[in-house]
Amino acid sequence: MRIGLFGGTFDPIHLGHLILAEQCREACRLDRVWLVVTASPPHKPGGRTAVAHRLEMAKIAAAGHPAFVVSDIEATRPGPHYSVETLEAVRRDHPDDEFSFLIGADSLADLPSWREPDRIARLATIVVVNRPGIEETDPAHLPDFGPGAFPLDWVAIPPVGIASSDLRARLAEGRSIRYMVPRGVEAYIESHGLYRPST
C-alpha cells in the first residue's frame, strides 16, 4: 500500500488539514493517509489541549473517509516525538508498504534542523505542499539530502487561510468557527468547553 503520513498537533483539526490530506491522497495516488496526532512535538514547546481530545476530534473529522486513518503512534509513546523515529517504527511494522511524509512548504526550510533529516528523506518520499509565497522560493535554498534520498514531490492545493492558532484565539474570544472545522468537531469543542478562557 501507498501510505501518506501527515503529522501535527491538530489543536484543533480544521478543514485546511483535511483539504491538504485529500489533495495529497489524490495527487500522490495514496491508498491511505494517516493523520498522526502528536503529543509532544519538539519544535512546538508549551501547553496544548489534552491529546485524548485531539485524537477524538481527528477521528470525528476523518469519519466517513475510507482512506483516512487516525494514528496514535506518537500520542501513546513518551515524548518528545521525532519524525525519524515514527517513520522507522512504521517502516518496521509495515515493511511492504511505501511511505510518503507530508509537510507544508513552510516546514521544508526548517527540515534540516530536525533530527536526522537525511534519514527521513530515505525512509519516505517527502511530499511538500504549497503555502502562500512558495512560488518565490529559490530552489537553491532548498535542502539537499544527499545521495540515496527520495526526490521531493510537490503538491499544489487551494489556498486555505485557516490556522489552529487563529481558531483557538477565536474560541477564547467567544467567536464563531463555523465552516472552518467539520461540524462534528465544532460540536465536540462546544460540548467539552475546549479553548474557552478559564474562569
N, C-alpha and C positions, 0 to 999 in steps of 0.2 A: 504494500500500500504506500501511497504518497501522502505523507502527513506533514502539515504545517504547524509549527509551534508559535503561538502568539502569547507572549508573557506580559503581565502587567499587574499592578495593584488593583485595577478595576474598582476604584473607590470614589464614585460608583461606576459600574459599567454603563456605557451610553451608546447611542446609535452610531457615533463615529467609530467606535471599536468594532461594531458589528458590520458596518459597511466595509471597513478595512479587511476584516476576516473574509467576508463574502467575495470581495473583488480579488483578493489573493487566491482564494479557492478556485475561482473561475479562471483567472489568468494563468495560474501555475498548474491547473488541472490536478488539484489536490483531492484525494479521496476523503480526508478528514482534516479539520482544523481544530487543534487542541487549544482551548483558552486556559492558559496556565496561570492560575491565581497565585501571586507571590505574597508570602507572608512578610518577609524581611529583606527587601532588595537593598544591597549595599550602597547603591547610588541615590537612594531616597530615604535618608535617615529621618527619624521623627515619628510621632504617633500617627496612627491611622485607624480606621474602623476595624473592629474585630474580624479576623479572617473568616470566621464562620458566616458572618453576614455577607461578606464579599463573595464567598463561594455560592451562597444561596441566591444572591442577585444574579450572578453569572449563569447559574442553572436556569433561573427564570427567563433570562434573556435568550439563552440558547435553545430553550424548549421549542420543539416543533421543527427544528432544522436537523435533518438526519445526518449531516456532515459535521455538525458542531459538537464537540465533546468538552466538558469542563474537567480539567485535570487538577487534582490536589497534590501532585507530586512534590511541589515546593511547600505547599501550605502545611503538609503533615510531617515535614522533617525540620530539625533545628536549623536556624539561620545563622549567619546571613546566607542568602541563596545566590549562587553564581551560575550563570547560564551554561558555562562549560561543564559544570558538574551535572546539571539537569540533562544536557544533551548526552553526556556519557552514560547516564542512567537509562535514558530511554533507548539509546542505541544498544545497550547491553540487553535490555528486556525485549527489544524488537529488532533483532539482527537482520531480518529480511526486508525491513521497510526502509524507504527513503525519506529523509527528513529535510524540511526547509525551516529556516529560522526567520520569522517575520519581524522586521523593525521599521520604524519611521526613519526617513532620511535625516531628520534632526539627530537621531541617535547614532547614525553612521559615523559622524565626525568624532563622537565620544568613544566609539568601539575600541580603538587602540588602547584606551586606558582601562578596559575591562580585564578581568583575569583570563589569561591565555587566549587572546583574540585570534591568533593564528590557528589554534586548535579548534575554536568554534567554527572557523571557515573550512576546516577539514571534516568536521563531524556533520555539517549540514550546509546546504545551499543557503546563502544569506539573501533573503528577498527584501529589497529596500522599497518602501512605499513612499511615494512623493509627499512632500509637505510644501506649503507656500514658500516660494523662493528657490525651490530646488533647481529650477531651470537656470538660475545664475550660478549654481555650484560649479567650481572649476574642477574638472576631473583630476587635475594634477594634485589637488588637495585631498583626494580620497585615499583611504588607507590601502597599503599594499600588503597582502597577507602572505606573499611569497609563493614559491612553487608548491604544487600539491593541493592548493586551496581550490574550492569550487568557485567558479566565476559568480560575480554578483548578478542577481536578477533584479530588474526594476519593474515595478507595477505602478501605474498611474491610477489614482482614484479621484472621485469628485471631491472638491474641497468641502470639508465639513468643519465649521467653526465651533466645535463643542469640545470642552476640556473638563475633566473631572474636577479640577480645582475651581473652575468657574461654577460648576453645579453645586459644589459644597458651599461656596460663598452665597449663591442664590438661596439655597435652602436655609442657611444661617440667618439670612435677612427676611425669611418668610415669603420668598418669591417663588413663582411657578417654574417647574422644569418640564411641564407637559410638552410632549412631542420631541423632547431631547433624549429621553430614555424610553425603553419599552414601557407600556402602561403597567405591566405586572411589576416591574422594578419600581416604578413610581409608587404603586400601592404598597409594596413591601417597605419602602422607605417611610411612607406615611404611618403604616401600622406599627412600626418599630421605633418611630420617633428619631430616626437617624439624621445626623447632620444639623440638628436643631441646637440653638445655644443652650448651654447647661443653665439650670435655674438653681 
